[in-house]
């Protein structure tokens, strides 16, 4: 059997075995005569590969250049329009003024408590949303009858704009951090539940059969198959929830906060300081992008090597 | 014949769903002796896989009784191993952890049983692959991991549900040899479901031809001793093999034409 197994292995990787065996057989039999041909072939392939790489590099460079040009042009135009009063600088401000404000707030330290509060609420919101959503999905999976009963309610809740529940939370939980996190949770939890529960049900029945045939209990089935099999979807949901959580947090801060980037926007609006409004937007844009990229990097790390057929 | 290790008595099975009830199997009598290799062949929809599922205890028969090892089947048990058409290795587990999943479920994963896992991986030509992930392996290798996963829990009988049908021809032949050799060496009883008549003839001691509408046993064909003894790849080249194949072929074609009328 031991002689057979390596053979079986080679055979099972027949594609690579074939493409390798042709040239090597040639070289064995006609080594001298073929060496020139081989170099020629290598040169041809190297040339083609080089051209392919040069072309993709060119396209990448061109795209980056265009992106930069759009940014510089629009910022430049905005700056000129603001400074020469083509647009009302009180309403629309302009980039250098915005950057100046951000810089001064960053250096005197008044920016950071706002960033800290908003980022903290967002992280709490999307982590709790993903966690509770997964727990709810597990509940629905464990009790199919519950899932059947709750189905229409989930559909209604999902179609509803959840931030509309904001006032109710504020009354119930008081105007503060708790309400903001609750609103954020509401925005993320339903869609998380639906996405993850759907994934639970889409797990290939063959995998379920494998563990059932070994006599697995329902808890073992969940722990060994359903949960790990849904892992990539859970991470992807985390990524979606980062974006949703920002909506929840900013709206929550609009409604109740005394601190945070959303609060700054509302405050700037009330005192007619649109430079403050726009600089808060810029900070949100930067922080939200960083957060998204971090979660995306986490996703790549965690799902490395994880590949479905 | 010895006391049968698996037996079905008066077994009928009805599937019920939203569309209605359909009769999949009717009045099946089947005894399988210890160490025997039996194949089930028949057209699609003849209840081959239903029969295998009943033996595995995935669901109880509507009527009749199913016994394995002298005891009535009450659900999946470690005494019965099952190999599916696809390997269904878990992509997030290494090969070693995939092969050990049956042990984990039974709460028997420990150093000693893991040594058995490594032994089986080596025995099936997968030495040094224990730390790799399924997607790094070819189809034939993956199906061998699935075989290791089934054998590690030391089942008395093996149920093979078309385990070779998704493979390329020459890997399929190699694996047929490997499976038959391994099972014969261990003296395991096996039931193979297949739609490949040559595979059934080359691997088995006995071939059961099923007919459909509803599923019933049409005929049993006993395979001659020399073909039984030879590894499947060699059996296919033997002089007597063609006549066995022709016999099954005739039975099979007959079944398509008349089977329905007789029972319809």
Interface residues (C-beta under 8 A of the other chain):
Chain A: X1 X2 X4 X5 X6 X7 X8 X9 X11 X12 X13 X14 X204 X206 X207 X209 X210 X211 X212 X213 X214 X215 X216 X220 X224 X225 X228 X229 X231 X305 X306 X307 X308 X309
Chain B: X56 X58 X75 X76 X77 X78 X80 X82 X84 X86 X88 X90 X91 X92 X101 X102 X104 X105 X106 X123 X124 X125 X126 X133 X134 X135 X138 X139 X140 X141 X144 X153 X168 X170 X171 X174 X175 X177 X178 X181 X182
